[in-house]
Amino acid sequence: MKIKQWLGGERIEGVESNGLKNRFMGMGRTMRGIVRVAVVMALVMGMGSCGNMKRVTYFNGVKDSTVFDSLQAHVLYIEPGAQLSIQISSLNTEIDNLINKANLPSLQGSAVGGGTVGGGLTTGGYYVNDSGNIKLPRIGSLNVMGWSMAQLEDSLELRYAMYAKNPLVTVRMINFVVTVLGEVGRTGPLTITSDRADLLQVLGITGDISAYGKRNNVTIIRKTPQGRILRKLNLTSADFITGEFFYVKPGDVIYVEPNLAKKFNATLTYQFMPIVLSATSFVLVLYNAFK
């Protein structure tokens, strides 16, 4: 039995009825093939997502109650360029005021989670020159390069005991600044208000690494007496906790590199991809409708 078909206003004869049946059967096979491809792609994406989770998760492979016994206590040592807040408390108010007034300009800014975020230069305090010396009232020049804060406190308490009874001295570094760049919650200079801060604390203050940042490739640039050193850290592994770069130092620059998703987002291809896909889908629908 023959049937008539109409296409574009022209009559076509000679098409068998079983040909129409075969066409629908072919479409069914095509749909089944599309479904199979979709299932395979879903499985591949699922396996890929498992790998991606390891790239965005900290401390992969670390068991509960793991003790990092090789972690050494971090001590902040005084270096040239440091600005120190030196405060003394004693029964001699004249000495107290003479020493403490130099710290007044450094009391600006508000703390945010253990640090202050913002630019600008820190003023006030006692500056350590290139030779490692500071100048103090009544004492004069004192070389403090390589000293810890505790060592300087003990030394000043002994020296000022000549002018005041039972002086209590507190020393803090007021220009402890690190700079965070790249894929984090907020970038810029970060002032640390304590004598010790680790990399995780710094990233926490900035809002953590974003979904577009590489946690397995965080760069720290540090100034040393021999020059600047660059170190790559993998935060998805716990090994960095026992390393020398776990604790930050004044002047450190921390850079979080963007991942491929971020780089892809920045291209024009990504911006026009939805339009291209929509146009392609529309063309395919028209083609299947009139084929």
ABEGO torsion letter per residue (X at the ends): XBBBBBBGGBBBBGBBAAAAAAAAAAAAAAAAAAAAAAAAAAAAAAAAAAAAAAAABBGBGBBBGBBBAABBBBBBBBBBGBBBBBBBBBABAAAAAAAAAAAAAAABEBBBGGBBBEBEBBBEEBBBBAAGBBBBBGAEBBBABGBBAAAAAAAAAAAAAAABBGBBBBBBBAABBBBBBEBBABBEBBBBABABBBAAAAAAAAGEBBAABBAABBBBBBBBAAEBBBBBBBAABAAAAABAAABBBBGBBBBBBBBAAAAAAABAAAAAAAAAAAAAAAAAAAAAAAX
